[in-house]
């Protein structure tokens, strides 16, 4: 599915990156490819790399350089303890938001179905 709202995606990108890095340590381009394969084809390196840098500067991800046989060293990311805690907090906030939006949508559908 493509055509995600850019502002909504921007709001959840940190959570997505923390989730993927918690699943396995990975480098920027591989994270882009994983996200694209998981339903975010419009996501580009120019969006992901700044988000990774931001998470690293906030102390939520730590990085290490690993030599690559096919080019420059790659920066691999993994969550810090603070990043793991933020992942839990953000996941709970996301789940609560999904429930609230679903409630509004369900109520909206019921309201539309009621004859006047």
N, C-alpha and C positions, 0 to 999 in steps of 0.2 A: 504494500500500500504506500503510495507516495502522496505528496501534497500536504504534509503535516504543517500546521500553523507554526510559523517560525518562532513566535513569542512563547507559545506553549512549550515547544521543544527546548528553547533556551532555558525555560524555568525548570525543566526536568533533566537536562543534560548532565549536571553534576551527579545526580543520583544514578543515572545510567552508567557513567564512567566509574563511580565508586563500586557499583554492582559488578561490572565486568572485571575490574582490577581485583576485586575480592575473590572472584571465581578463579582467576589465574593472572599472575604477573604478566604484563604485556607492554608493548611499545606503541607509540602513537598511531602509526599507519595501520598496524594490525587491529587496533581498537576501532579505527574508522571502518575498516573492512568488515569487522564483526558487527558493528552497528548497522552498516548498510545491509548486511545479510539478514539481520534481525528485523528488518522492516523500516529502516530509515535511509533509503537510497539517496536522498537529497543531501545527507550530511556530508560535509566536506572537511578536508584537513584544516582549512582555514577557520573552521568553527571549533574543531576538537582540540587542536594544539593550544590555542589560548585558554580553553577551559582546563586542560591538563596543567598548564603553567599556573593558573589561578588556584587550582586545588593544591598544587605543590607549595605555592607561596603562603597559602592559608594553613599549611601544616597537615593537610588531610591526606595527601599522597606523598610518598617518598620515591625517589628515583635513583637508579644506578645505571651507569653506562656499561654496555656490553659490546665488545668488538663484534663486527659483522664481517663475514668472509666476502660479502658482496657489496661493500660500500662503507660509508662512515659508521662509527659506533652508534648503537641504538640506545635510547633512554627507556628503560623498563620501569614501569610504575606499579606500586603496591600500596594499599592503604596503610596509614599509620594507625595507632590506637585511637587517636582523635578522629581519623577518617572512618574507622569502623563504627565509632559511636555516632558520627554524623550520618552514616549510611542507615543505621537503625532509626534515628530520629527522622530522617528524610523519608524513609520507607513508610513509617507510621503516619507522617503528615500526608504523603501521597495517598495512602489507603483511605484516610479520613476524607480527603478531598474527593476521591472517586465515589465514595459512598454518598457524600453530600450532593455531588453533581447528579448521580443516579437518582437520588430522591427528588431533585428538582425536575429532572427529565421525566420521571415516572408520573409525578404530580401534573406536569404539563400535558402529558398524553391523556391522563384521566380527565383533565379539565376540557381538553379538546373534544373528547368523546361524549361528554354530557350534553344532551340536547337542551337548548334554551327555550 
